[in-house]
Amino acid sequence: VAEERALELFDESRSGELPRELERVLRDYERHWSHGDAEALAGLFVEEGLIARGGSWIRGRDAIREAYQSASGPLHLRAIEFATRGEVGYIVGAYGYGERLPVEDVGLFTLTLRREASGRWLIVSDLDRGGG
């Protein structure tokens, strides 16, 4: 039963159900990554945000900006599951690269989120794992 429930949670058909404000997080991330805009990418994070790189955590917008200096290419993010409660939320998904859709998934990600007073969602942490 638990295994069936887990499969339901990761039903691909749920990827289109993101609320607009969470969809914006993914599309902004894709756009800034694809254009190699490390400044804008870092701006998607809370001031004390975290990204995982090389087996450790990088903390803070300045460090994230530096880590994303070489980020570029046609990134595509696909939500698999999400949830929000009050001012916190998450998006679990898959990512791939390519000019033509659909792209093949090459990795998985989890974004943890926090909503600002303005209602805008920012990334608290970004944890991804490439295929293999």
Salt bridges, closest charged atoms under 4 A:
GLU8 OE1 - ARG5 NH1 3.52
GLU12 OE1 - ARG78 NH1 3.94
GLU23 OE2 - ARG27 NH1 1.97
ASP28 OD2 - ARG24 NH1 2.86
ASP28 OD1 - ARG31 NH2 2.70
GLU30 OE1 - ARG27 NE 2.78
GLU39 OE1 - ARG65 NE 2.69
GLU47 OE1 - ARG61 NH1 3.00
GLU48 OE2 - ARG114 NH2 2.77
ASP62 OD1 - ARG65 NH1 2.64
GLU81 OE1 - ARG14 NH1 3.14
GLU87 OE1 - ARG115 NE 3.46
ASP105 OD2 - ARG78 NH2 2.34
ASP128 OD2 - ARG53 NH1 3.26
